[in-house]
Amino acid sequence: MEPVYERMVEVLWAFYQHREDGTPQTVAIALGRDAENPVFRSDVRKLEDVGALELVDMPAFGSLGSPEAYKVTLDGEQLLRDWGYPVGQ
């Protein structure tokens, strides 16, 4: 697995904590960041590339369509454990 840095692990942890609404907007707000910021978007893409996050299908919200949402994978949960986060406790 490619190196994952502390900032990205913080993003992953926020996705884990907000798994009921795993949208980048919700996670960015929780972290005090802008969901459209290139660094934040890059962190999300990197986490997806290493298999820690995966894009999930959400039911359509009428004419608004389906929001972009992610879930933390089992590999992502293990990564969080490796960094000392209390996953599953």
C-alpha positions as CSV (number, residue, x, y, z in Angstrom):
1,M,0.0,0.0,0.0
2,E,1.3,3.5,-0.9
3,P,2.1,5.8,2.0
4,V,-0.9,7.5,3.5
5,Y,-0.2,10.6,5.5
6,E,-1.7,11.9,8.7
7,R,-3.8,14.5,6.9
8,M,-5.4,11.8,4.8
9,V,-5.9,9.6,7.8
10,E,-7.8,12.5,9.5
11,V,-10.0,12.6,6.4
12,L,-10.5,8.8,6.5
13,W,-11.4,9.0,10.2
14,A,-14.0,11.7,9.5
15,F,-15.6,9.5,6.8
16,Y,-15.7,6.7,9.3
17,Q,-17.3,8.9,11.9
18,H,-19.9,10.3,9.4
19,R,-20.6,7.0,7.7
20,E,-24.4,7.7,7.8
21,D,-23.7,10.5,5.4
22,G,-20.4,9.9,3.7
23,T,-20.5,12.8,1.4
24,P,-17.3,14.9,0.9
25,Q,-19.3,18.0,1.9
26,T,-20.3,16.6,5.3
27,V,-16.7,15.4,6.0
28,A,-15.1,18.6,4.9
29,I,-17.5,20.7,7.1
30,A,-16.7,18.4,10.1
31,L,-13.0,19.0,9.5
32,G,-13.4,22.7,8.9
33,R,-12.3,22.4,5.3
34,D,-13.7,23.2,1.9
35,A,-15.0,20.2,0.0
36,E,-13.9,21.8,-3.3
37,N,-10.4,22.5,-2.1
38,P,-7.9,20.7,-4.4
39,V,-5.9,19.3,-1.4
40,F,-9.1,17.9,0.2
41,R,-10.2,16.4,-3.1
42,S,-6.8,14.9,-3.7
43,D,-6.8,13.3,-0.2
44,V,-10.2,11.7,-1.0
45,R,-8.9,10.4,-4.4
46,K,-5.7,9.1,-2.8
47,L,-7.7,7.2,-0.2
48,E,-9.9,5.8,-2.9
49,D,-6.8,4.8,-4.9
50,V,-5.2,2.9,-2.0
51,G,-8.5,1.1,-1.3
52,A,-9.4,2.8,2.0
53,L,-12.5,4.5,0.6
54,E,-14.9,3.4,-2.1
55,L,-17.6,5.3,-3.9
56,V,-21.1,3.9,-3.2
57,D,-24.4,4.2,-4.9
58,M,-27.0,6.2,-3.1
59,P,-30.6,6.2,-3.8
60,A,-31.7,9.1,-6.1
61,F,-33.1,12.1,-4.4
62,G,-35.8,12.9,-6.8
63,S,-34.8,15.4,-9.5
64,L,-31.6,16.2,-7.6
65,G,-30.0,12.9,-8.5
66,S,-27.6,10.8,-6.4
67,P,-25.0,12.5,-4.2
68,E,-21.4,11.5,-4.3
69,A,-20.8,9.3,-1.2
70,Y,-18.1,7.1,0.1
71,K,-17.7,4.4,2.6
72,V,-14.7,3.3,4.5
73,T,-13.6,-0.2,3.3
74,L,-12.2,-3.0,5.5
75,D,-8.7,-2.0,4.4
76,G,-9.6,1.6,5.5
77,E,-10.7,0.4,8.9
78,Q,-7.4,-1.6,9.3
79,L,-5.5,1.5,8.3
80,L,-7.3,3.5,11.0
81,R,-6.5,0.8,13.5
82,D,-2.8,0.9,12.5
83,W,-2.8,4.6,13.2
84,G,-4.3,4.1,16.6
85,Y,-7.9,5.1,15.9
86,P,-10.6,3.2,18.0
87,V,-12.4,1.5,15.1
88,G,-15.2,-0.9,16.2
89,Q,-14.9,-0.1,19.9
